[in-house]
Amino acid sequence: MTQKPKEQRIETEVLIIGAGVTGAGIMRDLALRGVQSLLIDRKDLCAGASGGNHGLLHSGSRYISSDLHSAIECREESTILKHVASQCIEETGGLFVAVEGDDPGFAENFAALCQPAGIACDQISCADAKKLEPLLSDRLFKAYRVPDATIDPFRLALLNVAHAQMLNNSSFRPHTEILLFTVKDGKIESATCRDNRTNTTLTIYAKQYINAGGAWAMNIAQLAGCKDVSLLYSKGTLLVSHDRLTTHVINRLRPPGDGDILVPGGTVSVLGTTSIRVDDLETVKPTVAEIDINVREGAAMIPTLAAARYIRAFSGVRPLLQSAGGSDDREATRGFALLDHSTQNLSNFSTITGGKLTTYRLMAEKTCDLVAERLNNSEPCQTHITPLPDEESCKWTEPGASPKYWYKANDPEDMILCECEMVPQSAIDEIVKDAPGAEKEMTLKAIALRSRAGKGPCQGSFCGIRIASYLYDQGHYHDTTGLIHMRDFFNERFKGTRTVTWGLQAAQMELAEALHCGLLGLDNINDD
């Protein structure tokens, strides 16, 4: 006889649905105001667009021709984040470059377009641009410098959650999916959720409910009976190169299009991005056609991109504030919307959607202002002046961090488990013990999200085996579930490599298949 899954009751002041950077930012903002919250996600931190972007901290200059308001927001927020979240940011600077075939009129007016947004924009000679970035095309005819930077969204989200937990015992539950809301007399009484790891039913009671579900925000709002959230879904596909090709962020000096931005991060660069309208949020993955167009367009400004080795491709979905129609998705606003759902006769439910990674903090502030007022909490927002504190278990997502900490420790017993990214045993120990969302039996996918493990050229082919073996040795894994975690980790990495498997990367994948299927037989492992 099958035993009925247990039901668990949880109480909190505020329930936040969606653990992207916005949800994590809301959690921290509330904690700084003394409000306790519970953050849930049906998968894990940054499982949506927050983990599927190029990691650009926008100066705002990308939007000056189409969305001045968003450009100003990005400029203001990037300045704040460089102060309060500096450990997550590399101040690379950015270049906008025009090549033969681009519109000379747009290129000539670029600095004037930046001026109303207050964005620093300095024209430099093509010769100076080539000195800064030798791989730029010889067909260059105009170049400007802007204050773009790069940001680590994973570390950013982890630190926001860790700080909230430290401040007032707010909590985060991954793998917790919202199923339905119970509504009575204009209020949500409770949220029924399922723990997707244990199949346990949770009933969560809160005073306020915040929908920060990103691309899934419309679906979540509909569960509460709200019909006032209307989103357009735009899929973007990006590629990760084997090497870091530039020092600066490189933008094509034209209105936003495919393959027109290269973002350096750590030891790699990210090339993108496409913009394709989609309806199904569950089957989003890169295609060969999208890879081809990114490489072709990117090579016009940096010719070496045509022959570069790519180790991974990935896709994310942008939730855009535009009704479905025939216009170009790139013309949709990159602004955000906060809905209080008063027109839907609900007084304790709100939805925050749209926006950018760069504006996550502002989105959280506006949401928390609304919720705090509803809770009769008069504490002001502090996230624009309170720096994010460092947390040891959150540092391992930083590109190049592992060698720095490993050499400093100078411990010959601290074995390196991921040679591509130099991730040692001590990093795995800290993540399993203290990282936000840590569970008794951490999956390899969860560890990889909280570190650089699996991010290098072999895409986890070797470190997946080493880390799983180490977790068995440490008693974290006891039976075949560890093998299942290993198989699922390799399958997740393969999703990102299948469309870039040519040249040297094809040889890398053949070796991975021999290891994982021929040697370990993971293709024959069952979940039962």
C-alpha positions in Angstrom: 0.0 0.0 0.0 1.4 3.4 -1.0 1.8 5.8 1.9 0.2 9.2 1.4 2.9 11.9 1.4 3.1 14.0 4.6 1.7 17.5 4.7 3.7 20.3 6.3 2.5 23.6 7.6 4.8 26.7 7.4 4.1 30.3 8.6 6.0 33.4 7.5 5.4 37.1 7.2 6.0 37.2 3.5 6.2 34.4 0.9 8.4 35.2 -2.1 7.9 33.0 -5.2 10.8 32.9 -7.6 14.5 32.7 -6.6 16.1 34.7 -9.3 18.2 37.8 -8.4 15.0 39.8 -8.0 13.5 37.4 -5.5 16.8 37.2 -3.7 17.0 41.0 -3.6 13.5 41.2 -2.2 14.3 38.8 0.5 17.3 40.9 1.6 15.5 44.2 1.3 12.7 42.9 3.6 15.2 41.5 6.1 16.9 44.9 6.3 13.5 46.4 7.2 13.0 43.7 9.9 10.5 41.6 7.9 10.9 37.9 7.9 10.3 36.0 4.7 10.4 32.6 3.0 11.8 32.4 -0.6 10.9 29.4 -2.7 11.6 28.2 -6.2 10.5 25.1 -8.0 14.1 24.6 -9.1 16.9 26.5 -7.5 18.6 29.9 -7.4 18.9 31.6 -10.8 17.2 28.8 -12.6 15.6 31.2 -15.1 16.8 34.3 -16.9 19.0 35.3 -13.9 21.2 32.3 -14.7 20.7 32.5 -18.5 22.2 35.9 -19.4 25.6 37.2 -20.4 26.4 38.8 -17.1 26.5 42.3 -18.3 26.2 45.2 -15.9 24.6 47.7 -18.2 25.8 51.3 -18.4 22.5 51.9 -20.1 24.1 52.7 -23.5 22.6 49.7 -25.2 19.1 51.1 -24.8 19.6 54.8 -25.6 18.0 54.5 -29.1 14.9 52.5 -28.1 14.3 52.9 -24.3 15.6 56.1 -22.7 13.9 55.4 -19.4 15.5 51.9 -19.1 18.9 53.4 -20.1 18.7 55.9 -17.2 17.6 53.2 -14.7 20.5 51.0 -15.8 23.0 53.8 -15.5 21.8 54.8 -12.0 21.6 51.2 -10.7 25.0 50.1 -12.1 26.6 53.0 -10.2 24.9 51.8 -7.0 25.8 48.2 -7.5 29.5 49.0 -8.1 29.4 50.4 -4.6 27.3 47.9 -2.7 28.2 44.7 -4.6 31.7 45.3 -5.7 32.8 41.7 -5.0 30.4 40.5 -7.7 31.6 43.0 -10.4 34.6 43.3 -12.7 34.8 46.9 -14.0 35.9 45.9 -17.5 34.7 49.1 -19.2 33.0 48.8 -22.6 33.6 49.7 -26.2 30.9 50.4 -28.9 32.5 49.8 -32.3 31.1 50.3 -35.8 32.4 48.3 -38.8 31.9 48.8 -42.5 28.3 48.1 -43.4 26.9 49.7 -40.2 24.9 52.9 -40.3 27.4 55.9 -40.2 24.6 58.2 -39.1 23.8 56.1 -36.0 27.5 55.8 -35.2 28.0 59.6 -35.5 25.0 60.4 -33.2 25.8 57.8 -30.5 27.4 60.2 -28.0 24.6 62.7 -28.4 22.1 59.9 -27.7 23.9 58.9 -24.5 23.9 62.5 -23.2 20.2 62.7 -22.1 20.7 59.5 -20.1 23.7 60.9 -18.4 25.9 58.1 -19.7 29.6 58.9 -20.0 30.6 58.3 -23.6 34.0 59.2 -25.1 34.9 58.8 -28.7 38.3 57.3 -29.3 40.3 56.7 -32.5 40.1 53.4 -34.2 43.8 53.0 -33.7 43.4 53.5 -29.9 40.5 51.0 -29.9 42.7 48.4 -31.6 45.4 49.0 -29.0 42.9 48.3 -26.3 41.5 45.3 -28.1 43.8 43.9 -30.8 41.2 41.4 -32.0 38.9 44.0 -33.3 38.2 44.1 -37.0 40.4 46.1 -39.4 37.1 47.3 -40.9 36.5 49.5 -37.9 35.4 53.1 -38.6 34.1 54.4 -35.2 34.6 53.6 -31.5 33.4 54.9 -28.2 34.2 54.0 -24.6 31.4 53.5 -22.0 31.3 52.4 -18.3 30.0 48.9 -18.9 31.0 46.1 -16.5 30.4 42.5 -15.8 28.6 40.9 -12.9 28.3 37.4 -11.4 24.5 36.8 -11.0 25.0 33.6 -9.1 27.2 35.1 -6.4 24.9 38.1 -6.3 21.9 36.0 -5.6 23.7 33.8 -3.1 25.0 36.8 -1.1 21.5 38.4 -1.0 20.0 35.2 0.4 22.9 34.6 2.8 22.6 38.2 4.2 18.8 37.9 4.7 19.3 34.6 6.5 21.9 36.2 8.7 19.8 39.2 9.5 16.5 37.7 10.7 16.4 33.9 9.9 14.5 34.4 6.7 14.8 31.1 4.8 15.1 29.7 1.3 13.6 26.5 0.1 14.6 25.3 -3.4 12.6 22.6 -5.3 9.4 24.0 -3.9 6.7 24.5 -6.5 3.6 26.6 -6.1 0.5 24.6 -6.9 -2.5 26.7 -5.9 -3.6 29.6 -3.8 -6.5 29.6 -1.4 -8.3 32.9 -1.7 -11.0 34.2 0.7 -12.6 37.7 1.1 -10.1 39.5 -1.1 -7.0 37.9 0.5 -4.8 34.9 -0.2 -5.1 32.7 2.9 -2.4 30.2 2.0 -0.3 28.8 -0.8 -0.2 25.0 -1.4 3.2 23.9 -2.6 5.0 20.7 -3.4 8.6 19.8 -2.5 9.7 18.3 -5.8 12.5 16.4 -4.1 10.4 14.6 -1.5 6.9 14.9 -3.0 5.8 16.4 0.3 2.9 18.9 0.3 3.5 22.2 2.0 0.9 24.7 3.1 2.4 28.1 3.5 0.6 30.8 5.4 1.8 34.4 5.0 0.6 38.0 5.5 1.8 39.0 2.0 2.6 37.0 -1.1 5.1 38.3 -3.8 5.2 36.9 -7.3 8.8 37.3 -8.6 8.6 34.4 -11.0 10.2 36.1 -14.0 9.0 34.5 -17.2 6.6 32.4 -15.2 5.1 35.4 -13.4 2.0 35.4 -15.6 1.3 31.7 -14.8 1.8 32.2 -11.1 -0.6 35.2 -11.2 -3.2 33.2 -12.9 -3.1 30.6 -10.1 -4.3 33.5 -7.8 -7.1 34.3 -10.3 -5.3 37.4 -11.6 -5.6 38.3 -15.3 -3.7 41.6 -15.3 -0.2 40.2 -16.0 0.5 40.2 -19.7 4.0 39.1 -20.9 5.8 38.5 -24.1 8.5 35.8 -24.0 11.7 36.4 -25.9 14.3 33.7 -26.1 18.0 34.6 -26.2 20.8 32.2 -27.0 24.4 32.8 -26.1 27.8 31.0 -26.5 30.7 30.6 -24.1 34.2 30.6 -25.7 37.0 28.5 -24.5 39.2 31.6 -23.9 38.8 35.1 -22.7 39.1 37.0 -26.0 38.8 40.6 -24.8 39.4 42.8 -21.8 36.4 45.1 -22.4 32.8 44.4 -23.1 32.5 44.8 -26.9 29.2 46.1 -28.4 28.4 46.6 -32.0 27.6 50.2 -32.6 24.2 49.9 -34.1 20.6 49.3 -32.7 20.5 46.0 -30.8 20.6 42.9 -32.9 21.8 39.3 -33.1 25.4 38.5 -32.1 26.3 42.1 -31.3 27.9 41.8 -27.9 30.8 40.0 -26.4 31.1 40.0 -22.6 34.3 38.8 -20.9 34.0 36.9 -17.6 36.9 35.3 -15.8 38.7 33.1 -18.3 36.0 33.0 -20.9 33.8 35.3 -23.1 30.1 35.2 -23.7 28.8 36.0 -27.2 25.2 36.8 -28.0 22.4 37.2 -28.2 19.4 36.3 -30.4 15.9 37.4 -29.8 13.2 34.9 -30.8 9.6 34.9 -29.6 8.5 31.7 -27.9 5.4 30.3 -26.2 6.6 27.2 -24.4 8.9 28.0 -21.4 9.7 24.4 -20.6 11.5 23.4 -23.8 13.9 26.3 -24.4 17.3 25.3 -25.7 19.9 26.5 -28.2 19.6 25.6 -31.8 22.3 25.3 -34.5 20.8 28.1 -36.5 21.0 30.5 -33.5 24.6 29.5 -32.9 25.4 30.2 -36.6 23.9 33.6 -36.6 25.6 34.7 -33.4 29.0 33.6 -34.7 28.5 35.2 -38.1 27.4 38.5 -36.7 29.9 38.5 -33.9 32.8 37.8 -36.4 32.0 41.0 -38.2 33.4 43.0 -35.3 35.8 40.4 -33.9 36.9 38.1 -36.8 38.5 35.5 -34.6 35.1 34.6 -33.3 34.5 32.7 -36.6 37.2 30.2 -35.7 37.1 30.3 -31.9 36.4 27.2 -29.8 33.1 27.3 -27.9 32.6 25.1 -24.9 28.9 25.7 -24.3 25.7 27.4 -25.5 22.7 28.3 -23.4 19.4 30.0 -23.7 17.3 32.2 -21.4 13.8 33.7 -21.7 13.2 37.4 -21.2 9.8 38.4 -19.8 8.9 41.5 -21.7 6.2 44.0 -21.0 4.4 43.9 -24.3 1.2 42.4 -25.6 1.7 39.8 -28.3 2.0 41.3 -31.7 4.1 41.5 -34.8 6.7 44.1 -33.8 10.4 43.3 -33.1 10.8 42.0 -29.6 13.9 44.2 -29.2 11.6 47.2 -29.4 9.8 46.1 -26.2 10.6 48.0 -23.1 13.3 46.6 -20.8 11.6 48.4 -17.9 9.7 46.6 -15.2 6.2 46.6 -13.8 5.0 46.3 -10.2 1.3 45.2 -10.0 -0.5 45.4 -6.7 -3.5 43.5 -8.1 -6.0 45.8 -6.5 -8.0 45.6 -9.7 -8.2 41.9 -9.2 -9.7 42.4 -5.7 -6.6 41.0 -3.9 -5.0 43.1 -1.1 -2.0 40.9 -0.1 -0.6 39.8 -3.5 1.8 41.6 -5.7 3.8 40.8 -8.9 7.1 42.2 -10.0 8.2 41.4 -13.6 10.2 42.6 -16.6 13.3 44.6 -16.0 17.0 43.6 -16.2 19.6 42.0 -14.0 21.1 45.5 -13.6 17.9 46.9 -12.2 17.1 44.0 -9.8 17.8 46.1 -6.7 15.5 48.8 -7.8 12.8 46.3 -8.6 13.2 44.8 -5.1 13.0 48.2 -3.5 9.8 49.2 -5.2 8.2 45.9 -4.3 9.3 46.0 -0.7 8.0 49.6 -0.4 4.6 48.4 -1.3 4.7 45.3 0.9 6.1 47.2 3.9 3.3 49.8 3.6 0.8 47.0 3.7 2.5 45.5 6.8 2.5 49.0 8.5 6.3 48.9 8.4 7.8 52.3 8.1 11.5 51.3 7.8 13.0 52.7 4.6 15.0 50.8 2.0 18.6 50.4 2.8 19.9 48.3 -0.1 21.3 51.3 -2.0 23.6 52.2 0.9 24.3 48.9 2.7 27.1 46.9 1.0 26.6 43.1 0.7 28.8 41.4 3.2 31.0 38.6 2.0 30.1 35.0 2.9 32.7 32.3 2.6 30.3 29.7 1.1 29.2 32.1 -1.6 32.7 33.0 -3.0 33.2 30.0 -5.2 31.2 31.2 -8.2 33.8 33.9 -8.8 35.8 33.2 -11.9 39.4 32.6 -10.9 38.6 32.6 -7.2 39.5 29.0 -6.5 43.2 29.3 -7.3 43.5 32.5 -5.2 41.9 31.0 -2.1 43.6 27.6 -2.6 47.1 29.0 -2.9 46.6 31.3 0.0 45.5 28.3 2.2 48.7 26.4 1.1 47.2 23.1 2.2 48.7 20.1 0.3 45.9 17.9 1.6 43.2 20.1 -0.1 43.0 18.2 -3.3 41.8 19.9 -6.5 38.6 18.2 -7.8 38.0 20.4 -10.8 41.2 21.1 -12.6 39.7 23.4 -15.3 38.5 25.9 -12.7 40.8 24.8 -9.8 38.0 23.9 -7.4 39.4 22.2 -4.2 37.8 19.8 -1.7 37.4 22.7 0.8 35.1 24.5 -1.6 32.8 21.5 -1.8 32.9 21.2 2.0 31.9 24.9 2.5 29.1 24.7 -0.1 27.6 21.5 1.3 27.7 22.8 4.8 26.7 26.5 4.5 25.7 27.7 1.1 22.2 29.1 0.8 19.9 26.3 -0.2 22.3 23.6 1.1 20.5 20.3 1.6 21.4 17.0 3.4 22.1 15.4 0.0 23.3 18.1 -2.4 23.1 17.3 -6.1 26.0 17.9 -8.3 23.9 20.4 -10.3 23.3 22.3 -7.0 27.0 22.3 -6.2 27.9 23.5 -9.8 25.4 26.4 -9.4 27.2 27.5 -6.3 30.8 27.1 -7.7 32.8 27.0 -10.9 32.8 23.3 -11.0 31.9 22.0 -14.5 32.3 25.5 -16.1 35.6 24.8 -17.8 36.6 23.3 -21.2 35.7 19.7 -20.2 32.2 20.9 -19.0 32.4 18.6 -15.9 33.5 15.4 -17.7 36.2 14.8 -15.1 35.2 16.9 -12.0 31.7 15.4 -12.0 33.2 12.0 -11.3 35.8 13.3 -8.8 33.2 15.4 -6.8 30.7 12.5 -6.7 33.5 10.2 -5.5 34.5 12.7 -2.8 30.9 13.0 -1.6 30.6 9.3 -1.3 33.9 9.2 0.7 32.5 11.9 3.0 29.3 10.0 3.6 27.0 12.5 1.8 26.1 9.9 -0.8 25.3 6.4 0.3 23.5 4.5 -2.5 22.8 4.7 -6.2 21.3 8.2 -5.9 24.8 9.6 -6.1 25.2 8.0 -9.5 21.8 9.5 -10.5 23.0 12.9 -9.4 26.1 12.4 -11.5 24.1 11.3 -14.6 21.8 14.3 -14.2 24.7 16.6 -13.9 26.3 15.3 -17.1 23.0 15.5 -19.0 22.6 19.1 -17.9 26.0 20.0 -19.2 25.4 18.1 -22.4 22.3 20.2 -23.1 24.7 23.1 -23.5 27.4 21.4 -25.5 25.4 19.5 -28.1 25.0 22.5 -30.5 28.7 23.5 -30.3 30.2 20.0 -30.7 32.7 20.5 -33.6 36.5 20.7 -33.9 38.3 20.3 -30.6 35.1 20.3 -28.6 33.9 17.2 -30.5 37.0 15.3 -29.4 36.2 16.5 -25.8 32.7 15.1 -26.0 33.8 11.7 -27.4 36.1 11.4 -24.4 33.2 12.3 -22.1 31.0 9.7 -23.7 33.7 7.0 -23.3 34.0 7.9 -19.6 30.4 8.3 -18.7 28.8 5.5 -20.7 31.6 3.1 -21.6 33.4 3.2 -18.3 30.7 4.1 -15.7 27.6 2.9 -17.6 25.6 5.9 -16.4 23.4 5.5 -19.5 22.0 2.4 -17.8 21.3 3.9 -14.4 17.6 4.0 -13.5 15.8 6.3 -11.0 14.0 3.4 -9.5 
